[in-house]
């Protein structure tokens, strides 16, 4: 029983590590144009417009868009000479927007 459990745990861990390695490799091969192409045609929602009346799907879309902003900040950090203070400010703003969206989703979900 114990060896079977160990094999299962090692297999799950190996699968996770391989999948993370593939995802990081994919992320590192991205270029700026592919990131911009993933941006939605419409502008990002303003955090103040997030309200419990919005649909959960719209809130999830906003959460994905803020994740894309963080990916863009990471790309700029890896591939260009951007002012570190400006980059940190951009990251903290994107993370704050992401937290607001997550909080709105939780409030909407728990209020049902």
C-alpha positions in Angstrom: 0.0 0.0 0.0 2.7 2.5 1.0 4.9 2.0 -2.2 1.8 2.4 -4.3 1.0 5.7 -2.5 4.6 6.8 -3.0 4.5 6.1 -6.7 1.3 8.0 -7.0 2.7 11.0 -5.2 5.9 11.0 -7.2 4.0 10.7 -10.4 1.7 13.6 -9.5 4.7 15.7 -8.5 6.6 14.9 -11.7 3.6 15.7 -13.8 3.2 19.1 -12.1 6.9 19.9 -12.5 6.9 19.0 -16.2 3.7 21.0 -16.8 5.2 24.1 -15.0 8.4 23.7 -17.1 6.4 23.6 -20.3 4.3 26.7 -19.2 7.4 28.7 -18.3 9.0 27.8 -21.6 5.9 28.9 -23.5 5.9 32.1 -21.5 9.5 32.8 -22.3 9.0 32.3 -26.0 6.2 34.9 -26.1 6.8 38.2 -27.9 5.3 41.6 -27.4 3.0 41.3 -30.4 1.4 38.0 -29.1 0.7 39.7 -25.7 -0.9 42.7 -27.4 -2.9 40.4 -29.6 -4.4 38.8 -26.5 -5.6 42.2 -25.2 -9.4 42.6 -25.8 -10.6 45.1 -28.3 -12.4 47.1 -25.7 -10.6 48.9 -23.0 -10.1 47.5 -19.5 -12.9 48.0 -17.1 -12.3 50.6 -14.4 -12.0 49.0 -11.0 -14.6 51.3 -9.6 -17.2 49.9 -12.0 -16.9 46.5 -10.5 -20.1 46.0 -8.5 -22.1 43.0 -7.2 -24.6 43.7 -9.9 -22.1 42.7 -12.7 -22.1 39.2 -14.0 -19.6 36.8 -12.6 -18.4 36.1 -16.1 -17.6 39.8 -16.7 -15.7 39.9 -13.4 -13.7 36.8 -14.4 -12.9 38.4 -17.7 -11.6 41.4 -15.8 -9.5 39.1 -13.7 -8.0 37.5 -16.8 -7.2 41.0 -18.3 -5.3 42.0 -15.2 -3.4 38.8 -15.3 -2.4 39.8 -18.9 -1.2 43.1 -17.5 1.0 41.3 -15.1 2.4 39.2 -17.9 3.2 42.3 -19.9 5.0 43.7 -16.9 7.0 40.5 -16.6 7.9 40.6 -20.3 9.0 44.2 -20.1 11.2 43.3 -17.1 12.8 40.4 -18.9 13.3 42.0 -22.3 13.9 45.7 -22.0 15.5 48.4 -19.9 12.5 49.8 -18.2 12.8 52.0 -15.1 12.4 49.7 -12.1 10.3 52.2 -10.2 7.8 52.5 -13.0 7.7 48.8 -13.5 7.1 48.2 -9.8 4.3 50.8 -9.9 2.7 49.1 -12.9 2.9 45.7 -11.2 1.4 47.0 -8.0 -1.5 48.7 -9.8 -2.2 45.6 -11.8 -2.1 43.4 -8.7 -4.4 45.8 -6.9 -6.9 45.7 -9.7 -6.7 41.9 -9.6 -7.4 41.9 -5.9 -10.4 44.2 -6.4 -11.8 41.9 -9.1 -11.2 38.8 -6.9 -12.9 40.5 -4.0 -15.9 41.4 -6.1 -16.2 37.8 -7.4 -16.1 36.5 -3.8 -18.7 39.0 -2.6 -21.0 38.1 -5.5 -20.5 34.4 -5.0 -21.0 34.4 -1.2 -24.0 36.7 -1.4 -26.1 34.1 -3.2 
